[in-house]
Amino acid sequence: MGEQPGWGGPPLARTTLDRAAHHRTDAEWIAEAWKTGLVLLIDISKGGRALITGLDQGDPSLVLVSADAAPEGERLFLGIDAEGVPIFAVDTPLPEHPGAEARTLRDIGHRLDSRDAGILTTAAALGNWHASHRFSPLNGQPTTVIEAGWSRVDENGKAMWPRTDPAMIVLVHDGVAGPQGRCLLGHNASWPTVDGVRRFSCLAGYVEPGESTEAAVVREVREEVGIKLRSLQYEGSQSWPYPGSLMLGYLAEADPAQPIVVDPEEIDEALWLTRSEIAQMISGEFEVAGVRLGLPMRSSIALYLIETWLNA
């Protein structure tokens, strides 16, 4: 799959990787592909860290090793890159590598090119699923990898496949154009203040069984801050493999005259902020009562939604 020219979607939605799913059940093809392919070493136990080079030069890229240099472990076939090279991943403690640093998607995903962003996102999501399914949830039996890493099977031959948890995330705004237009951001009750910065973000939550994503948006906003929406618009999605979510992003309009009533178990503070104030937050120059307010990490879809609204 080729990247679309002028891609402007969420940062972890980018990929040039062809997943080549038709090869997953062809054991002979997979064995030959392993010999000529490249392997990403990823440490799932450490938050999905991988080795990155080029950080000092401002051109970060994944370290991919040959099959001969890869350690033993479950081989996960991720797909074929644009040059026709098969790409695999192995979950393993990371070795020392000259000039490389161990990083995760959280802090480096937005800086990788589309090829590497797609590889690391897929490896982290798939690796997290395997790490949590060593035993069958049906009968407790040990499971083993089949289908080149895209399925596991128990001792009775019962197979299971990776699942993704749908979650919604929404930037609520007042629909007003210009620098005085406002959006509503919340501070999660579990987030600490880090280095003197109190972080605010979009509202988010999981889609519940039997619920549409749009209904989840309306429900979560009402539950978390007591606000009723008057319209909503889908903006895009991206994987968030912590441990295995698909974030479905929305913009929604609401009347800021409504009283904010937070659910203190979820949100301990929610603020309407102008475009001018959001721009100051991005530059790290906005304070309230002597506390600097910050925004989500750049690899998140939350910041993508905020900047989409900011630049509208």
C-alpha positions as CSV (number, residue, x, y, z in Angstrom):
1,M,0.0,0.0,0.0
2,G,1.5,3.3,-1.0
3,E,1.3,6.5,1.0
4,Q,-1.0,9.1,-0.5
5,P,0.8,12.3,-1.7
6,G,0.4,15.2,0.7
7,W,-0.7,12.9,3.5
8,G,-2.0,14.9,6.4
9,G,-3.7,12.4,8.7
10,P,-2.9,11.3,12.2
11,P,0.8,10.5,12.7
12,L,0.5,6.8,13.4
13,A,-1.9,6.2,10.5
14,R,0.9,6.5,8.0
15,T,2.3,3.3,6.3
16,T,3.8,2.1,3.1
17,L,3.8,-1.5,4.3
18,D,1.9,-4.2,2.3
19,R,0.7,-6.6,4.9
20,A,0.5,-9.4,2.3
21,A,-1.9,-11.4,4.4
22,H,-2.2,-14.1,1.7
23,H,1.3,-15.3,2.6
24,R,0.6,-15.8,6.3
25,T,-0.6,-19.4,5.9
26,D,2.1,-20.4,3.4
27,A,4.8,-21.8,5.7
28,E,7.2,-22.4,2.9
29,W,7.0,-18.9,1.6
30,I,7.4,-17.5,5.1
31,A,10.5,-19.6,5.7
32,E,12.2,-18.3,2.5
33,A,11.1,-14.7,3.2
34,W,12.7,-14.9,6.6
35,K,16.1,-15.7,5.0
36,T,16.1,-12.6,2.8
37,G,14.0,-10.3,5.0
38,L,14.8,-7.7,7.7
39,V,13.9,-8.0,11.3
40,L,12.8,-5.4,13.8
41,L,13.8,-6.2,17.4
42,I,11.2,-4.9,19.8
43,D,11.0,-5.2,23.6
44,I,7.4,-5.4,24.5
45,S,8.1,-5.7,28.2
46,K,9.7,-2.3,28.1
47,G,6.8,-0.5,26.5
48,G,7.5,-1.6,22.9
49,R,10.9,0.0,22.7
50,A,12.9,-0.4,19.5
51,L,16.4,0.8,18.4
52,I,16.5,4.1,16.6
53,T,19.4,5.7,14.8
54,G,19.8,9.2,13.4
55,L,18.3,11.0,16.3
56,D,21.2,13.5,16.6
57,Q,21.0,14.2,12.8
58,G,17.3,14.8,12.9
59,D,16.6,11.9,10.6
60,P,15.5,9.0,12.9
61,S,15.0,5.5,11.5
62,L,14.5,2.0,12.8
63,V,17.4,-0.4,13.1
64,L,16.5,-3.5,11.2
65,V,18.8,-6.5,11.3
66,S,19.3,-9.5,9.0
67,A,17.7,-12.8,9.9
68,D,21.2,-14.2,10.7
69,A,21.6,-11.4,13.3
70,A,18.1,-11.9,14.9
71,P,17.8,-13.7,18.2
72,E,15.6,-16.7,18.7
73,G,11.9,-15.9,19.4
74,E,8.5,-15.9,17.9
75,R,8.7,-14.6,14.3
76,L,6.0,-12.1,13.5
77,F,5.6,-11.3,9.7
78,L,4.6,-7.7,9.4
79,G,4.5,-7.4,5.6
80,I,6.5,-6.4,2.6
81,D,8.0,-2.9,2.2
82,A,7.9,-0.8,-0.9
83,E,11.2,-2.2,-2.1
84,G,9.8,-5.8,-1.9
85,V,11.7,-6.7,1.3
86,P,9.9,-8.9,3.8
87,I,9.7,-7.3,7.3
88,F,9.5,-9.4,10.5
89,A,9.6,-8.6,14.2
90,V,10.9,-10.5,17.2
91,D,10.0,-9.6,20.8
92,T,13.4,-9.6,22.7
93,P,15.5,-7.6,25.1
94,L,17.3,-5.0,23.0
95,P,21.1,-5.5,22.3
96,E,23.6,-2.7,22.3
97,H,23.9,-1.0,18.9
98,P,26.4,1.7,18.1
99,G,24.7,5.1,17.6
100,A,21.3,3.8,18.4
101,E,18.9,4.6,21.2
102,A,15.9,2.6,22.5
103,R,12.6,4.6,21.9
104,T,8.9,3.9,21.8
105,L,6.1,5.1,19.5
106,R,5.0,7.6,22.1
107,D,8.1,9.7,21.8
108,I,9.4,9.0,18.3
109,G,6.5,7.8,16.1
110,H,5.7,11.2,14.6
111,R,9.3,11.7,13.6
112,L,9.7,8.4,11.6
113,D,9.0,8.2,7.9
114,S,5.9,6.4,6.7
115,R,7.7,3.1,6.2
116,D,9.1,3.0,9.7
117,A,6.0,4.4,11.4
118,G,3.9,1.6,9.9
119,I,6.5,-1.1,10.8
120,L,6.8,0.0,14.5
121,T,3.1,0.6,15.0
122,T,2.2,-2.8,13.6
123,A,5.0,-4.5,15.6
124,A,3.9,-2.9,18.9
125,A,0.3,-3.7,18.4
126,L,0.8,-7.3,17.4
127,G,3.5,-7.9,20.0
128,N,1.2,-6.6,22.8
129,W,-1.5,-9.0,21.7
130,H,0.9,-11.9,21.8
131,A,2.2,-11.0,25.2
132,S,-1.3,-11.1,26.7
133,H,-2.4,-14.3,25.0
134,R,0.2,-16.8,26.0
135,F,-2.7,-18.8,27.5
136,S,-6.2,-19.3,26.1
137,P,-8.8,-17.1,27.7
138,L,-11.3,-20.0,27.0
139,N,-9.6,-22.9,28.9
140,G,-6.3,-21.6,30.2
141,Q,-4.2,-23.9,28.0
142,P,-0.8,-22.7,26.6
143,T,-1.0,-21.3,23.1
144,T,1.5,-21.2,20.3
145,V,2.0,-19.0,17.3
146,I,0.7,-19.9,13.9
147,E,0.0,-18.0,10.6
148,A,3.3,-16.2,10.7
149,G,2.4,-14.4,14.0
150,W,-1.2,-13.5,13.1
151,S,-2.9,-16.2,15.2
152,R,-2.3,-18.4,18.2
153,V,-3.7,-21.9,18.8
154,D,-4.2,-23.9,22.0
155,E,-3.6,-27.6,22.6
156,N,-7.1,-28.5,21.4
157,G,-6.5,-26.7,18.1
158,K,-8.7,-23.8,19.0
159,A,-7.3,-20.7,17.2
160,M,-7.6,-17.1,18.2
161,W,-6.7,-13.9,16.3
162,P,-5.6,-10.4,17.3
163,R,-8.3,-8.0,18.4
164,T,-8.3,-4.2,18.5
165,D,-10.3,-2.3,21.1
166,P,-12.2,0.6,19.5
167,A,-12.0,3.9,21.4
168,M,-13.3,7.4,20.6
169,I,-11.5,10.6,21.1
170,V,-13.1,14.0,20.5
171,L,-12.1,17.7,20.5
172,V,-15.2,19.6,21.6
173,H,-15.3,23.2,20.3
174,D,-17.7,26.1,20.1
175,G,-17.8,26.5,16.3
176,V,-16.5,30.0,16.4
177,A,-13.9,31.0,13.8
178,G,-10.8,33.1,14.5
179,P,-8.4,33.5,17.5
180,Q,-11.3,33.7,20.1
181,G,-12.9,30.4,19.1
182,R,-12.7,28.0,22.0
183,C,-12.2,24.3,22.5
184,L,-12.7,22.2,25.6
185,L,-9.8,20.2,27.1
186,G,-9.6,18.1,30.2
187,H,-7.0,17.0,32.7
188,N,-7.3,13.3,33.5
189,A,-7.4,12.7,37.3
190,S,-4.6,10.1,37.1
191,W,-2.1,12.3,35.2
192,P,0.7,13.7,37.3
193,T,2.3,17.1,36.8
194,V,5.6,16.4,35.1
195,D,8.4,19.0,35.1
196,G,6.0,21.7,36.2
197,V,3.6,21.1,33.3
198,R,0.0,20.1,33.8
199,R,-1.2,18.3,30.6
200,F,-4.6,18.8,29.1
201,S,-6.1,16.7,26.2
202,C,-9.2,15.8,24.3
203,L,-11.9,13.7,25.9
204,A,-11.7,10.0,25.2
205,G,-13.1,6.6,26.1
206,Y,-13.8,3.1,24.9
207,V,-16.7,2.2,22.7
208,E,-19.0,-0.1,24.8
209,P,-20.6,-3.4,23.5
210,G,-23.7,-2.7,21.4
211,E,-22.7,1.0,20.9
212,S,-21.8,3.0,17.8
213,T,-18.7,5.2,17.9
214,E,-20.9,8.3,17.5
215,A,-23.1,7.3,20.5
216,A,-19.9,6.7,22.5
217,V,-18.7,10.3,21.7
218,V,-22.0,11.7,22.9
219,R,-22.1,9.5,26.0
220,E,-18.4,10.0,27.1
221,V,-18.6,13.8,26.8
222,R,-21.8,13.9,28.8
223,E,-20.4,11.6,31.4
224,E,-17.0,13.2,31.8
225,V,-17.8,16.9,31.6
226,G,-21.7,17.2,31.6
227,I,-21.8,18.8,28.1
228,K,-24.4,18.1,25.5
229,L,-23.2,18.1,21.9
230,R,-25.0,19.7,19.0
231,S,-23.0,18.1,16.1
232,L,-20.0,15.9,15.5
233,Q,-17.7,15.1,12.6
234,Y,-15.4,12.2,12.0
235,E,-11.7,13.2,11.3
236,G,-9.6,10.1,11.1
237,S,-8.2,7.2,13.1
238,Q,-4.9,5.7,14.2
239,S,-3.7,2.7,16.1
240,W,-2.6,3.3,19.7
241,P,-1.0,0.0,20.8
242,Y,-1.0,0.7,24.6
243,P,-2.0,-2.0,24.7
244,G,-4.2,-2.4,21.7
245,S,-6.6,0.4,20.8
246,L,-7.8,2.0,17.6
247,M,-8.5,5.6,18.3
248,L,-11.4,7.0,16.2
249,G,-11.1,10.8,16.2
250,Y,-13.9,13.4,16.0
251,L,-14.5,17.1,16.2
252,A,-17.7,18.1,17.9
253,E,-19.6,21.4,18.5
254,A,-21.2,22.4,21.8
255,D,-22.4,25.5,23.5
256,P,-19.8,26.8,26.0
257,A,-22.5,28.4,28.1
258,Q,-23.4,25.0,29.5
259,P,-22.0,24.4,32.9
260,I,-19.1,22.0,33.2
261,V,-19.8,19.1,35.6
262,V,-16.8,16.8,35.7
263,D,-16.7,13.2,36.7
264,P,-14.0,13.5,39.4
265,E,-12.9,9.8,38.9
266,E,-12.1,10.6,35.3
267,I,-11.5,14.4,34.9
268,D,-10.4,16.6,37.7
269,E,-10.4,19.8,35.6
270,A,-11.8,20.9,32.2
271,L,-11.2,24.3,30.6
272,W,-12.5,26.2,27.5
273,L,-9.4,27.6,25.8
274,T,-9.1,30.0,22.9
275,R,-7.1,29.4,19.7
276,S,-4.7,32.1,21.0
277,E,-4.2,30.2,24.2
278,I,-3.8,26.8,22.5
279,A,-1.1,28.4,20.3
280,Q,0.7,29.6,23.4
281,M,0.4,26.1,24.9
282,I,2.0,24.6,21.8
283,S,4.9,27.0,22.2
284,G,5.1,26.2,26.0
285,E,4.3,29.7,27.0
286,F,0.8,29.5,28.6
287,E,0.3,29.5,32.4
288,V,-2.7,29.6,34.7
289,A,-2.2,30.5,38.3
290,G,1.6,30.0,37.9
291,V,1.2,26.5,36.5
292,R,2.3,25.9,32.9
293,L,-0.3,24.0,30.8
294,G,0.8,21.5,28.2
295,L,-0.8,19.5,25.4
296,P,-0.5,15.8,24.4
297,M,2.6,14.2,22.8
298,R,3.0,14.9,19.1
299,S,2.6,11.2,18.2
300,S,-1.0,11.2,19.5
301,I,-4.2,11.7,17.6
302,A,-5.2,14.1,20.3
303,L,-2.7,16.7,19.2
304,Y,-3.7,16.1,15.6
305,L,-7.3,16.9,16.4
306,I,-6.3,20.0,18.3
307,E,-4.1,21.3,15.5
308,T,-6.8,20.5,12.9
309,W,-9.2,22.7,14.8
310,L,-6.5,25.3,15.5
311,N,-5.7,25.7,11.8
312,A,-9.3,25.7,10.5
